[in-house]
Amino acid sequence: MTERTGGCLCSAVRYTITTDKTGLGACSCGQCRRHTGSLLVTLDGPGEAITFTEGAPAVYPSSSWAERGFCRGCGSTLFYRVTAGRMAGWTAMAAGTLDSLAGLRIENEVFADGTGGAYVLAGAHERLTGEETMKTYSGAGA
């Protein structure tokens, strides 16, 4: 397992994520776009893989099955966490908050049609439309 570190812009909130995953996920759903001002690119894992080592994030319940974490001080987007269903606890840490992106690459993209054609992510990776995403993760709190 590899331990990666990260934190918010003002460094009030710091964390570690312990995972051997090297694939990043990207989401262009309306909520992610509004929360980040763009798309959300993440490195994810089960809740127990993430430890907040400094400070505590603020949490906003963005739906009946998910919440979003951010820094109270600087407003940095920190994570998206599933709170209900079979994926409860699954947490997607914002890749931009990682101290290093070395060795990571985009592996899958959900709500790829949420871009409205404004951008297209380059490279060969799985791309699911919003409908395909909901069908794939239905009942999983996706």
N, CA, C and O atoms as CSV, one atom per row, in Angstrom:
chain,resi,resn,atom,element,x,y,z
A,1,MET,N,N,0.844,-1.185,0.000
A,1,MET,CA,C,0.000,0.000,0.000
A,1,MET,C,C,0.887,1.246,0.000
A,1,MET,O,O,1.944,1.283,0.630
A,2,THR,N,N,0.428,2.248,-0.718
A,2,THR,CA,C,1.154,3.510,-0.816
A,2,THR,C,C,0.412,4.573,-0.028
A,2,THR,O,O,-0.808,4.695,-0.130
A,3,GLU,N,N,1.143,5.329,0.748
A,3,GLU,CA,C,0.547,6.431,1.503
A,3,GLU,C,C,0.823,7.725,0.749
A,3,GLU,O,O,1.975,8.075,0.490
A,4,ARG,N,N,-0.243,8.425,0.404
A,4,ARG,CA,C,-0.139,9.722,-0.258
A,4,ARG,C,C,-0.687,10.770,0.698
A,4,ARG,O,O,-1.598,10.500,1.480
A,5,THR,N,N,-0.128,11.953,0.624
A,5,THR,CA,C,-0.566,13.035,1.496
A,5,THR,C,C,-1.177,14.160,0.671
A,5,THR,O,O,-0.910,14.300,-0.523
A,6,GLY,N,N,-1.997,14.952,1.337
A,6,GLY,CA,C,-2.610,16.080,0.666
A,6,GLY,C,C,-3.198,17.043,1.670
A,6,GLY,O,O,-3.153,16.816,2.878
A,7,GLY,N,N,-3.744,18.113,1.154
A,7,GLY,CA,C,-4.358,19.102,2.023
A,7,GLY,C,C,-4.944,20.255,1.239
A,7,GLY,O,O,-4.817,20.335,0.017
A,8,CYS,N,N,-5.579,21.132,1.962
A,8,CYS,CA,C,-6.244,22.286,1.356
A,8,CYS,C,C,-5.251,23.394,1.028
A,8,CYS,O,O,-4.068,23.283,1.348
A,9,LEU,N,N,-5.718,24.440,0.402
A,9,LEU,CA,C,-4.891,25.562,-0.008
A,9,LEU,C,C,-4.183,26.251,1.159
A,9,LEU,O,O,-3.017,26.626,1.043
A,10,CYS,N,N,-4.884,26.417,2.281
A,10,CYS,CA,C,-4.283,27.122,3.426
A,10,CYS,C,C,-3.570,26.178,4.395
A,10,CYS,O,O,-2.998,26.629,5.388
A,11,SER,N,N,-3.599,24.887,4.118
A,11,SER,CA,C,-2.952,23.839,4.929
A,11,SER,C,C,-3.588,23.629,6.300
A,11,SER,O,O,-2.997,22.967,7.153
A,12,ALA,N,N,-4.770,24.174,6.527
A,12,ALA,CA,C,-5.462,23.950,7.801
A,12,ALA,C,C,-5.953,22.511,7.915
A,12,ALA,O,O,-6.046,21.966,9.015
A,13,VAL,N,N,-6.269,21.894,6.766
A,13,VAL,CA,C,-6.719,20.499,6.743
A,13,VAL,C,C,-5.699,19.700,5.942
A,13,VAL,O,O,-5.404,20.025,4.792
A,14,ARG,N,N,-5.165,18.652,6.562
A,14,ARG,CA,C,-4.210,17.754,5.914
A,14,ARG,C,C,-4.724,16.327,6.080
A,14,ARG,O,O,-5.428,16.018,7.041
A,15,TYR,N,N,-4.366,15.469,5.140
A,15,TYR,CA,C,-4.824,14.078,5.200
A,15,TYR,C,C,-3.803,13.146,4.580
A,15,TYR,O,O,-2.882,13.574,3.885
A,16,THR,N,N,-3.989,11.858,4.848
A,16,THR,CA,C,-3.278,10.796,4.141
A,16,THR,C,C,-4.327,9.870,3.551
A,16,THR,O,O,-5.394,9.666,4.131
A,17,ILE,N,N,-4.011,9.318,2.399
A,17,ILE,CA,C,-4.839,8.279,1.795
A,17,ILE,C,C,-3.904,7.116,1.502
A,17,ILE,O,O,-2.872,7.284,0.852
A,18,THR,N,N,-4.271,5.950,1.982
A,18,THR,CA,C,-3.444,4.760,1.824
A,18,THR,C,C,-4.121,3.836,0.826
A,18,THR,O,O,-5.175,3.264,1.104
A,19,THR,N,N,-3.502,3.699,-0.339
A,19,THR,CA,C,-4.078,2.898,-1.415
A,19,THR,C,C,-2.998,2.546,-2.420
A,19,THR,O,O,-1.988,3.243,-2.519
A,20,ASP,N,N,-3.202,1.490,-3.152
A,20,ASP,CA,C,-2.317,1.161,-4.261
A,20,ASP,C,C,-2.926,1.574,-5.588
A,20,ASP,O,O,-2.353,1.316,-6.646
A,21,LYS,N,N,-4.093,2.218,-5.533
A,21,LYS,CA,C,-4.736,2.678,-6.758
A,21,LYS,C,C,-3.898,3.765,-7.419
A,21,LYS,O,O,-3.334,4.629,-6.748
A,22,THR,N,N,-3.827,3.708,-8.726
A,22,THR,CA,C,-3.149,4.756,-9.488
A,22,THR,C,C,-4.099,5.389,-10.498
A,22,THR,O,O,-3.725,6.309,-11.225
A,23,GLY,N,N,-5.330,4.887,-10.534
A,23,GLY,CA,C,-6.330,5.412,-11.454
A,23,GLY,C,C,-7.161,6.502,-10.808
A,23,GLY,O,O,-7.687,6.332,-9.708
A,24,LEU,N,N,-7.272,7.614,-11.500
A,24,LEU,CA,C,-8.111,8.710,-11.036
A,24,LEU,C,C,-9.476,8.623,-11.706
A,24,LEU,O,O,-9.599,8.141,-12.831
A,25,GLY,N,N,-10.489,9.093,-11.006
A,25,GLY,CA,C,-11.824,9.182,-11.572
A,25,GLY,C,C,-12.139,10.638,-11.856
A,25,GLY,O,O,-11.620,11.533,-11.190
A,26,ALA,N,N,-12.984,10.875,-12.840
A,26,ALA,CA,C,-13.404,12.233,-13.179
A,26,ALA,C,C,-14.922,12.264,-13.269
A,26,ALA,O,O,-15.539,11.348,-13.815
A,27,CYS,N,N,-15.520,13.318,-12.733
A,27,CYS,CA,C,-16.976,13.449,-12.766
A,27,CYS,C,C,-17.357,14.849,-13.211
A,27,CYS,O,O,-16.819,15.841,-12.718
A,28,SER,N,N,-18.298,14.916,-14.154
A,28,SER,CA,C,-18.800,16.191,-14.655
A,28,SER,C,C,-20.293,16.350,-14.397
A,28,SER,O,O,-20.983,17.042,-15.145
A,29,CYS,N,N,-20.799,15.703,-13.328
A,29,CYS,CA,C,-22.215,15.885,-12.990
A,29,CYS,C,C,-22.425,17.330,-12.522
A,29,CYS,O,O,-21.468,18.024,-12.181
A,30,GLY,N,N,-23.653,17.761,-12.510
A,30,GLY,CA,C,-23.965,19.129,-12.112
A,30,GLY,C,C,-23.484,19.482,-10.721
A,30,GLY,O,O,-22.983,20.586,-10.506
A,31,GLN,N,N,-23.624,18.568,-9.768
A,31,GLN,CA,C,-23.185,18.865,-8.402
A,31,GLN,C,C,-21.666,19.009,-8.320
A,31,GLN,O,O,-21.169,19.933,-7.675
A,32,CYS,N,N,-20.931,18.116,-8.959
A,32,CYS,CA,C,-19.467,18.219,-8.927
A,32,CYS,C,C,-19.011,19.510,-9.609
A,32,CYS,O,O,-18.114,20.194,-9.115
A,33,ARG,N,N,-19.631,19.840,-10.748
A,33,ARG,CA,C,-19.253,21.076,-11.430
A,33,ARG,C,C,-19.510,22.290,-10.546
A,33,ARG,O,O,-18.694,23.211,-10.507
A,34,ARG,N,N,-20.630,22.302,-9.841
A,34,ARG,CA,C,-20.933,23.438,-8.971
A,34,ARG,C,C,-20.029,23.479,-7.734
A,34,ARG,O,O,-19.625,24.551,-7.283
A,35,HIS,N,N,-19.725,22.311,-7.203
A,35,HIS,CA,C,-18.885,22.251,-5.997
A,35,HIS,C,C,-17.447,22.687,-6.278
A,35,HIS,O,O,-16.813,23.318,-5.433
A,36,THR,N,N,-16.930,22.348,-7.470
A,36,THR,CA,C,-15.533,22.641,-7.773
A,36,THR,C,C,-15.340,23.826,-8.716
A,36,THR,O,O,-14.248,24.387,-8.797
A,37,GLY,N,N,-16.399,24.202,-9.425
A,37,GLY,CA,C,-16.259,25.224,-10.453
A,37,GLY,C,C,-15.752,24.630,-11.753
A,37,GLY,O,O,-15.452,25.368,-12.692
A,38,SER,N,N,-15.652,23.323,-11.827
A,38,SER,CA,C,-15.158,22.606,-12.994
A,38,SER,C,C,-15.595,21.159,-12.863
A,38,SER,O,O,-16.681,20.895,-12.346
A,39,LEU,N,N,-14.789,20.223,-13.311
A,39,LEU,CA,C,-15.065,18.819,-13.060
A,39,LEU,C,C,-14.327,18.405,-11.793
A,39,LEU,O,O,-13.398,19.089,-11.364
A,40,LEU,N,N,-14.729,17.305,-11.200
A,40,LEU,CA,C,-14.049,16.790,-10.013
A,40,LEU,C,C,-13.219,15.584,-10.434
A,40,LEU,O,O,-13.755,14.596,-10.934
A,41,VAL,N,N,-11.912,15.670,-10.228
A,41,VAL,CA,C,-10.996,14.558,-10.490
A,41,VAL,C,C,-10.555,14.045,-9.129
A,41,VAL,O,O,-10.150,14.828,-8.270
A,42,THR,N,N,-10.631,12.725,-8.927
A,42,THR,CA,C,-10.423,12.174,-7.590
A,42,THR,C,C,-9.564,10.915,-7.572
A,42,THR,O,O,-9.430,10.200,-8.565
A,43,LEU,N,N,-8.994,10.681,-6.402
A,43,LEU,CA,C,-8.386,9.402,-6.045
A,43,LEU,C,C,-9.252,8.879,-4.918
A,43,LEU,O,O,-9.395,9.534,-3.886
A,44,ASP,N,N,-9.832,7.705,-5.106
A,44,ASP,CA,C,-10.820,7.252,-4.136
A,44,ASP,C,C,-10.405,5.986,-3.413
A,44,ASP,O,O,-9.465,5.284,-3.785
A,45,GLY,N,N,-11.162,5.739,-2.357
A,45,GLY,CA,C,-10.942,4.544,-1.566
A,45,GLY,C,C,-11.980,4.439,-0.474
A,45,GLY,O,O,-12.796,5.343,-0.300
A,46,PRO,N,N,-11.957,3.342,0.262
A,46,PRO,CA,C,-12.892,3.211,1.381
A,46,PRO,C,C,-12.560,4.246,2.448
A,46,PRO,O,O,-11.416,4.689,2.558
A,47,GLY,N,N,-13.552,4.624,3.226
A,47,GLY,CA,C,-13.369,5.638,4.256
A,47,GLY,C,C,-12.197,5.384,5.170
A,47,GLY,O,O,-11.524,6.323,5.595
A,48,GLU,N,N,-11.941,4.114,5.484
A,48,GLU,CA,C,-10.846,3.796,6.408
A,48,GLU,C,C,-9.469,4.025,5.771
A,48,GLU,O,O,-8.459,3.992,6.473
A,49,ALA,N,N,-9.414,4.255,4.456
A,49,ALA,CA,C,-8.144,4.528,3.787
A,49,ALA,C,C,-7.710,5.981,3.956
A,49,ALA,O,O,-6.563,6.326,3.674
A,50,ILE,N,N,-8.633,6.836,4.419
A,50,ILE,CA,C,-8.353,8.260,4.563
A,50,ILE,C,C,-8.290,8.640,6.034
A,50,ILE,O,O,-9.181,8.306,6.815
A,51,THR,N,N,-7.228,9.342,6.399
A,51,THR,CA,C,-7.069,9.835,7.765
A,51,THR,C,C,-6.786,11.330,7.705
A,51,THR,O,O,-5.866,11.762,7.011
A,52,PHE,N,N,-7.564,12.109,8.420
A,52,PHE,CA,C,-7.290,13.541,8.512
A,52,PHE,C,C,-6.266,13.722,9.620
A,52,PHE,O,O,-6.522,13.394,10.779
A,53,THR,N,N,-5.110,14.245,9.256
A,53,THR,CA,C,-3.983,14.353,10.174
A,53,THR,C,C,-3.865,15.734,10.801
A,53,THR,O,O,-3.181,15.913,11.809
A,54,GLU,N,N,-4.530,16.698,10.204
A,54,GLU,CA,C,-4.509,18.055,10.732
A,54,GLU,C,C,-5.824,18.726,10.377
A,54,GLU,O,O,-6.260,18.679,9.227
A,55,GLY,N,N,-6.450,19.346,11.354
A,55,GLY,CA,C,-7.719,20.024,11.114
A,55,GLY,C,C,-8.831,19.050,10.788
A,55,GLY,O,O,-8.626,17.837,10.734
A,56,ALA,N,N,-10.000,19.598,10.574
A,56,ALA,CA,C,-11.169,18.791,10.224
A,56,ALA,C,C,-11.946,19.520,9.139
A,56,ALA,O,O,-12.170,20.727,9.235
A,57,PRO,N,N,-12.359,18.787,8.104
A,57,PRO,CA,C,-13.104,19.437,7.043
A,57,PRO,C,C,-14.529,19.769,7.473
A,57,PRO,O,O,-15.097,19.113,8.346
A,58,ALA,N,N,-15.092,20.790,6.851
A,58,ALA,CA,C,-16.521,21.042,6.971
A,58,ALA,C,C,-17.196,20.070,6.016
A,58,ALA,O,O,-16.613,19.688,5.002
A,59,VAL,N,N,-18.412,19.672,6.331
A,59,VAL,CA,C,-19.124,18.707,5.501
A,59,VAL,C,C,-20.497,19.259,5.151
A,59,VAL,O,O,-21.217,19.768,6.010
A,60,TYR,N,N,-20.847,19.149,3.870
A,60,TYR,CA,C,-22.141,19.594,3.371
A,60,TYR,C,C,-22.894,18.387,2.825
A,60,TYR,O,O,-22.406,17.734,1.902
A,61,PRO,N,N,-24.077,18.069,3.373
A,61,PRO,CA,C,-24.863,16.945,2.837
A,61,PRO,C,C,-25.500,17.369,1.515
A,61,PRO,O,O,-26.531,18.042,1.513
A,62,SER,N,N,-24.900,16.984,0.400
A,62,SER,CA,C,-25.329,17.456,-0.915
A,62,SER,C,C,-26.490,16.669,-1.509
A,62,SER,O,O,-27.089,17.105,-2.492
A,63,SER,N,N,-26.812,15.535,-0.937
A,63,SER,CA,C,-27.966,14.749,-1.382
A,63,SER,C,C,-28.356,13.800,-0.247
A,63,SER,O,O,-27.754,13.827,0.827
A,64,SER,N,N,-29.348,12.978,-0.487
A,64,SER,CA,C,-29.780,12.025,0.541
A,64,SER,C,C,-28.794,10.861,0.677
A,64,SER,O,O,-28.926,10.049,1.593
A,65,TRP,N,N,-27.816,10.770,-0.214
A,65,TRP,CA,C,-26.880,9.660,-0.170
A,65,TRP,C,C,-25.414,10.060,-0.291
A,65,TRP,O,O,-24.551,9.197,-0.452
A,66,ALA,N,N,-25.122,11.366,-0.215
A,66,ALA,CA,C,-23.718,11.781,-0.326
A,66,ALA,C,C,-23.476,13.098,0.393
A,66,ALA,O,O,-24.397,13.870,0.658
A,67,GLU,N,N,-22.199,13.328,0.699
A,67,GLU,CA,C,-21.791,14.591,1.311
A,67,GLU,C,C,-20.484,15.033,0.673
A,67,GLU,O,O,-19.761,14.233,0.079
A,68,ARG,N,N,-20.196,16.320,0.807
A,68,ARG,CA,C,-18.992,16.901,0.230
A,68,ARG,C,C,-18.221,17.618,1.315
A,68,ARG,O,O,-18.800,18.330,2.135
A,69,GLY,N,N,-16.916,17.430,1.317
A,69,GLY,CA,C,-16.068,18.041,2.325
A,69,GLY,C,C,-15.233,19.165,1.741
A,69,GLY,O,O,-14.809,19.113,0.587
A,70,PHE,N,N,-15.007,20.182,2.560
A,70,PHE,CA,C,-14.232,21.336,2.126
A,70,PHE,C,C,-13.593,21.989,3.342
A,70,PHE,O,O,-13.967,21.697,4.478
A,71,CYS,N,N,-12.634,22.869,3.107
A,71,CYS,CA,C,-11.974,23.578,4.196
A,71,CYS,C,C,-12.809,24.786,4.597
A,71,CYS,O,O,-13.242,25.567,3.749
A,72,ARG,N,N,-13.028,24.928,5.887
A,72,ARG,CA,C,-13.772,26.073,6.410
A,72,ARG,C,C,-13.038,27.393,6.164
A,72,ARG,O,O,-13.669,28.436,5.993
A,73,GLY,N,N,-11.707,27.343,6.147
A,73,GLY,CA,C,-10.908,28.550,6.015
A,73,GLY,C,C,-10.775,29.046,4.588
A,73,GLY,O,O,-11.144,30.180,4.283
A,74,CYS,N,N,-10.246,28.193,3.706
A,74,CYS,CA,C,-9.958,28.629,2.339
A,74,CYS,C,C,-11.002,28.180,1.327
A,74,CYS,O,O,-11.002,28.659,0.193
A,75,GLY,N,N,-11.891,27.268,1.715
A,75,GLY,CA,C,-12.946,26.813,0.814
A,75,GLY,C,C,-12.552,25.706,-0.141
A,75,GLY,O,O,-13.372,25.295,-0.963
A,76,SER,N,N,-11.329,25.207,-0.064
A,76,SER,CA,C,-10.885,24.148,-0.983
A,76,SER,C,C,-11.801,22.938,-0.933
A,76,SER,O,O,-12.165,22.471,0.146
A,77,THR,N,N,-12.174,22.432,-2.103
A,77,THR,CA,C,-12.894,21.172,-2.210
A,77,THR,C,C,-11.954,20.059,-1.796
A,77,THR,O,O,-10.843,19.965,-2.318
A,78,LEU,N,N,-12.380,19.205,-0.860
A,78,LEU,CA,C,-11.526,18.116,-0.391
A,78,LEU,C,C,-12.014,16.736,-0.798
A,78,LEU,O,O,-11.211,15.890,-1.191
A,79,PHE,N,N,-13.330,16.491,-0.710
A,79,PHE,CA,C,-13.804,15.151,-1.035
A,79,PHE,C,C,-15.297,15.106,-1.325
A,79,PHE,O,O,-16.053,16.047,-1.085
A,80,TYR,N,N,-15.665,13.951,-1.856
A,80,TYR,CA,C,-17.053,13.534,-2.064
A,80,TYR,C,C,-17.146,12.180,-1.374
A,80,TYR,O,O,-16.306,11.310,-1.604
A,81,ARG,N,N,-18.162,11.990,-0.527
A,81,ARG,CA,C,-18.295,10.728,0.211
A,81,ARG,C,C,-19.723,10.204,0.099
A,81,ARG,O,O,-20.688,10.944,0.294
A,82,VAL,N,N,-19.839,8.917,-0.218
A,82,VAL,CA,C,-21.143,8.254,-0.266
A,82,VAL,C,C,-21.550,7.922,1.167
A,82,VAL,O,O,-20.752,7.376,1.929
A,83,THR,N,N,-22.783,8.247,1.534
A,83,THR,CA,C,-23.247,8.045,2.907
A,83,THR,C,C,-24.325,6.977,3.035
A,83,THR,O,O,-24.715,6.633,4.151
A,84,ALA,N,N,-24.815,6.444,1.917
A,84,ALA,CA,C,-25.887,5.439,1.973
A,84,ALA,C,C,-25.690,4.417,0.855
A,84,ALA,O,O,-24.943,4.648,-0.095
A,85,GLY,N,N,-26.371,3.291,0.991
A,85,GLY,CA,C,-26.295,2.261,-0.035
A,85,GLY,C,C,-25.082,1.367,0.136
A,85,GLY,O,O,-24.355,1.456,1.126
A,86,ARG,N,N,-24.881,0.513,-0.838
A,86,ARG,CA,C,-23.810,-0.485,-0.736
A,86,ARG,C,C,-22.416,0.118,-0.791
A,86,ARG,O,O,-21.445,-0.542,-0.421
A,87,MET,N,N,-22.299,1.366,-1.248
A,87,MET,CA,C,-20.989,2.016,-1.313
A,87,MET,C,C,-20.764,3.008,-0.175
A,87,MET,O,O,-19.834,3.813,-0.230
A,88,ALA,N,N,-21.604,2.956,0.850
A,88,ALA,CA,C,-21.479,3.890,1.978
A,88,ALA,C,C,-20.059,3.878,2.523
A,88,ALA,O,O,-19.479,2.815,2.746
A,89,GLY,N,N,-19.509,5.054,2.732
A,89,GLY,CA,C,-18.153,5.205,3.229
A,89,GLY,C,C,-17.128,5.455,2.129
A,89,GLY,O,O,-16.065,6.022,2.379
A,90,TRP,N,N,-17.455,5.025,0.903
A,90,TRP,CA,C,-16.550,5.238,-0.222
A,90,TRP,C,C,-16.299,6.734,-0.342
A,90,TRP,O,O,-17.239,7.528,-0.366
A,91,THR,N,N,-15.024,7.117,-0.416
A,91,THR,CA,C,-14.639,8.523,-0.393
A,91,THR,C,C,-13.730,8.834,-1.568
A,91,THR,O,O,-12.775,8.104,-1.835
A,92,ALA,N,N,-14.023,9.900,-2.255
A,92,ALA,CA,C,-13.249,10.341,-3.406
A,92,ALA,C,C,-12.554,11.650,-3.045
A,92,ALA,O,O,-13.192,12.700,-2.966
A,93,MET,N,N,-11.239,11.576,-2.825
A,93,MET,CA,C,-10.458,12.757,-2.457
A,93,MET,C,C,-10.123,13.553,-3.715
A,93,MET,O,O,-9.721,12.975,-4.725
A,94,ALA,N,N,-10.282,14.857,-3.661
A,94,ALA,CA,C,-9.981,15.713,-4.805
A,94,ALA,C,C,-8.506,15.606,-5.156
A,94,ALA,O,O,-7.644,15.929,-4.339
A,95,ALA,N,N,-8.218,15.155,-6.363
A,95,ALA,CA,C,-6.829,14.916,-6.782
A,95,ALA,C,C,-5.986,16.186,-6.725
A,95,ALA,O,O,-4.785,16.121,-6.464
A,96,GLY,N,N,-6.593,17.318,-6.963
A,96,GLY,CA,C,-5.851,18.572,-6.917
A,96,GLY,C,C,-5.309,18.915,-5.544
A,96,GLY,O,O,-4.437,19.775,-5.420
A,97,THR,N,N,-5.811,18.257,-4.513
A,97,THR,CA,C,-5.333,18.521,-3.153
A,97,THR,C,C,-4.178,17.599,-2.750
A,97,THR,O,O,-3.593,17.768,-1.681
A,98,LEU,N,N,-3.853,16.628,-3.603
A,98,LEU,CA,C,-2.730,15.738,-3.317
A,98,LEU,C,C,-1.419,16.501,-3.451
A,98,LEU,O,O,-1.290,17.366,-4.318
A,99,ASP,N,N,-0.460,16.192,-2.613
A,99,ASP,CA,C,0.842,16.843,-2.686
A,99,ASP,C,C,1.578,16.482,-3.969
A,99,ASP,O,O,2.373,17.279,-4.469
A,100,SER,N,N,1.327,15.297,-4.509
A,100,SER,CA,C,1.964,14.864,-5.750
A,100,SER,C,C,0.981,14.032,-6.561
A,100,SER,O,O,0.247,13.207,-6.017
A,101,LEU,N,N,0.978,14.259,-7.854
A,101,LEU,CA,C,0.155,13.468,-8.774
A,101,LEU,C,C,1.003,12.445,-9.529
A,101,LEU,O,O,0.515,11.796,-10.455
A,102,ALA,N,N,2.247,12.301,-9.145
A,102,ALA,CA,C,3.168,11.382,-9.817
A,102,ALA,C,C,2.602,9.967,-9.835
A,102,ALA,O,O,2.154,9.447,-8.814
A,103,GLY,N,N,2.630,9.362,-11.008
A,103,GLY,CA,C,2.189,7.981,-11.161
A,103,GLY,C,C,0.687,7.792,-11.275
A,103,GLY,O,O,0.225,6.657,-11.395
A,104,LEU,N,N,-0.082,8.859,-11.243
A,104,LEU,CA,C,-1.541,8.768,-11.335
A,104,LEU,C,C,-2.006,9.158,-12.740
A,104,LEU,O,O,-1.364,9.961,-13.417
A,105,ARG,N,N,-3.129,8.577,-13.167
A,105,ARG,CA,C,-3.701,8.929,-14.467
A,105,ARG,C,C,-5.206,8.730,-14.419
A,105,ARG,O,O,-5.707,7.942,-13.617
A,106,ILE,N,N,-5.918,9.435,-15.267
A,106,ILE,CA,C,-7.370,9.269,-15.325
A,106,ILE,C,C,-7.683,7.899,-15.894
A,106,ILE,O,O,-7.202,7.516,-16.961
A,107,GLU,N,N,-8.510,7.166,-15.143
A,107,GLU,CA,C,-8.875,5.800,-15.495
A,107,GLU,C,C,-10.336,5.697,-15.938
A,107,GLU,O,O,-10.673,4.917,-16.828
A,108,ASN,N,N,-11.197,6.497,-15.302
A,108,ASN,CA,C,-12.610,6.450,-15.678
A,108,ASN,C,C,-13.255,7.818,-15.501
A,108,ASN,O,O,-12.803,8.652,-14.717
A,109,GLU,N,N,-14.322,8.012,-16.256
A,109,GLU,CA,C,-15.030,9.284,-16.263
A,109,GLU,C,C,-16.528,8.986,-16.196
A,109,GLU,O,O,-17.048,8.191,-16.979
A,110,VAL,N,N,-17.209,9.630,-15.259
A,110,VAL,CA,C,-18.652,9.476,-15.143
A,110,VAL,C,C,-19.324,10.808,-15.456
A,110,VAL,O,O,-18.727,11.875,-15.309
A,111,PHE,N,N,-20.580,10.721,-15.890
A,111,PHE,CA,C,-21.332,11.897,-16.328
A,111,PHE,C,C,-20.537,12.665,-17.387
A,111,PHE,O,O,-20.504,13.895,-17.378
A,112,ALA,N,N,-19.895,11.922,-18.302
A,112,ALA,CA,C,-19.073,12.544,-19.341
A,112,ALA,C,C,-19.896,13.481,-20.224
A,112,ALA,O,O,-19.358,14.425,-20.801
A,113,ASP,N,N,-21.184,13.224,-20.327
A,113,ASP,CA,C,-22.043,14.105,-21.132
A,113,ASP,C,C,-22.448,15.365,-20.371
A,113,ASP,O,O,-23.138,16.220,-20.926
A,114,GLY,N,N,-22.034,15.495,-19.121
A,114,GLY,CA,C,-22.351,16.678,-18.320
A,114,GLY,C,C,-21.541,17.898,-18.710
A,114,GLY,O,O,-21.767,18.987,-18.182
A,115,THR,N,N,-20.601,17.730,-19.626
A,115,THR,CA,C,-19.760,18.840,-20.054
A,115,THR,C,C,-20.470,19.761,-21.033
A,115,THR,O,O,-20.043,20.895,-21.249
A,116,GLY,N,N,-21.553,19.274,-21.624
A,116,GLY,CA,C,-22.250,20.066,-22.636
A,116,GLY,C,C,-21.369,20.372,-23.828
A,116,GLY,O,O,-21.632,21.317,-24.572
A,117,GLY,N,N,-20.324,19.580,-24.014
A,117,GLY,CA,C,-19.408,19.789,-25.128
A,117,GLY,C,C,-18.355,20.852,-24.864
A,117,GLY,O,O,-17.564,21.161,-25.755
A,118,ALA,N,N,-18.322,21.414,-23.675
A,118,ALA,CA,C,-17.356,22.477,-23.355
A,118,ALA,C,C,-15.922,21.955,-23.282
A,118,ALA,O,O,-14.976,22.691,-23.565
A,119,TYR,N,N,-15.761,20.697,-22.905
A,119,TYR,CA,C,-14.433,20.101,-22.856
A,119,TYR,C,C,-14.561,18.599,-23.005
A,119,TYR,O,O,-15.614,18.024,-22.730
A,120,VAL,N,N,-13.492,17.972,-23.440
A,120,VAL,CA,C,-13.399,16.523,-23.577
A,120,VAL,C,C,-12.058,16.113,-22.982
A,120,VAL,O,O,-11.019,16.656,-23.358
A,121,LEU,N,N,-12.075,15.170,-22.068
A,121,LEU,CA,C,-10.832,14.697,-21.474
A,121,LEU,C,C,-10.105,13.787,-22.456
A,121,LEU,O,O,-10.695,12.868,-23.024
A,122,ALA,N,N,-8.837,14.050,-22.644
A,122,ALA,CA,C,-8.016,13.281,-23.577
A,122,ALA,C,C,-7.669,11.916,-23.000
A,122,ALA,O,O,-7.796,11.678,-21.799
A,123,GLY,N,N,-7.239,11.042,-23.865
A,123,GLY,CA,C,-6.740,9.742,-23.441
A,123,GLY,C,C,-7.786,8.651,-23.502
A,123,GLY,O,O,-8.990,8.904,-23.548
A,124,ALA,N,N,-7.290,7.440,-23.502
A,124,ALA,CA,C,-8.157,6.270,-23.526
A,124,ALA,C,C,-8.517,5.897,-22.096
A,124,ALA,O,O,-7.655,5.496,-21.314
A,125,HIS,N,N,-9.781,6.029,-21.765
A,125,HIS,CA,C,-10.279,5.636,-20.444
A,125,HIS,C,C,-11.782,5.381,-20.573
A,125,HIS,O,O,-12.414,5.794,-21.545
A,126,GLU,N,N,-12.338,4.696,-19.575
A,126,GLU,CA,C,-13.776,4.423,-19.575
A,126,GLU,C,C,-14.531,5.751,-19.459
A,126,GLU,O,O,-14.191,6.600,-18.635
A,127,ARG,N,N,-15.556,5.916,-20.296
A,127,ARG,CA,C,-16.398,7.105,-20.268
A,127,ARG,C,C,-17.854,6.661,-20.175
A,127,ARG,O,O,-18.336,5.920,-21.032
A,128,LEU,N,N,-18.548,7.110,-19.141
A,128,LEU,CA,C,-19.957,6.787,-18.983
A,128,LEU,C,C,-20.777,8.073,-19.048
A,128,LEU,O,O,-20.388,9.091,-18.475
A,129,THR,N,N,-21.904,8.027,-19.742
A,129,THR,CA,C,-22.832,9.151,-19.732
A,129,THR,C,C,-23.525,9.172,-18.371
A,129,THR,O,O,-23.347,8.259,-17.564
A,130,GLY,N,N,-24.303,10.199,-18.122
A,130,GLY,CA,C,-25.061,10.263,-16.877
A,130,GLY,C,C,-26.001,9.080,-16.741
A,130,GLY,O,O,-26.100,8.478,-15.672
A,131,GLU,N,N,-26.689,8.748,-17.818
A,131,GLU,CA,C,-27.616,7.615,-17.790
A,131,GLU,C,C,-26.876,6.310,-17.514
A,131,GLU,O,O,-27.332,5.494,-16.712
A,132,GLU,N,N,-25.742,6.111,-18.171
A,132,GLU,CA,C,-24.947,4.900,-17.947
A,132,GLU,C,C,-24.396,4.862,-16.522
A,132,GLU,O,O,-24.332,3.800,-15.902
A,133,THR,N,N,-24.005,6.010,-16.017
A,133,THR,CA,C,-23.486,6.089,-14.648
A,133,THR,C,C,-24.548,5.662,-13.652
A,133,THR,O,O,-24.284,4.834,-12.781
A,134,MET,N,N,-25.741,6.215,-13.771
A,134,MET,CA,C,-26.820,5.882,-12.848
A,134,MET,C,C,-27.217,4.416,-12.967
A,134,MET,O,O,-27.512,3.773,-11.959
A,135,LYS,N,N,-27.227,3.889,-14.165
A,135,LYS,CA,C,-27.559,2.482,-14.364
A,135,LYS,C,C,-26.497,1.598,-13.698
A,135,LYS,O,O,-26.834,0.615,-13.037
A,136,THR,N,N,-25.231,1.942,-13.869
A,136,THR,CA,C,-24.130,1.159,-13.314
A,136,THR,C,C,-24.120,1.201,-11.789
A,136,THR,O,O,-23.888,0.182,-11.137
A,137,TYR,N,N,-24.370,2.376,-11.226
A,137,TYR,CA,C,-24.256,2.545,-9.772
A,137,TYR,C,C,-25.597,2.660,-9.067
A,137,TYR,O,O,-25.636,3.019,-7.890
A,138,SER,N,N,-26.684,2.372,-9.743
A,138,SER,CA,C,-28.019,2.465,-9.165
A,138,SER,C,C,-28.107,1.665,-7.859
A,138,SER,O,O,-27.732,0.494,-7.802
A,139,GLY,N,N,-28.605,2.322,-6.828
A,139,GLY,CA,C,-28.734,1.675,-5.527
A,139,GLY,C,C,-27.432,1.681,-4.756
A,139,GLY,O,O,-27.373,1.203,-3.623
A,140,ALA,N,N,-26.379,2.226,-5.371
A,140,ALA,CA,C,-25.074,2.243,-4.719
A,140,ALA,C,C,-24.787,3.602,-4.107
A,140,ALA,O,O,-23.726,3.814,-3.521
A,141,GLY,N,N,-25.732,4.522,-4.242
A,141,GLY,CA,C,-25.490,5.859,-3.740
A,141,GLY,C,C,-24.624,6.652,-4.690
A,141,GLY,O,O,-23.901,7.553,-4.266
A,142,ALA,N,N,-24.685,6.331,-5.969
A,142,ALA,CA,C,-23.879,7.060,-6.946
A,142,ALA,C,C,-24.612,8.269,-7.459
A,142,ALA,O,O,-24.083,9.004,-8.292
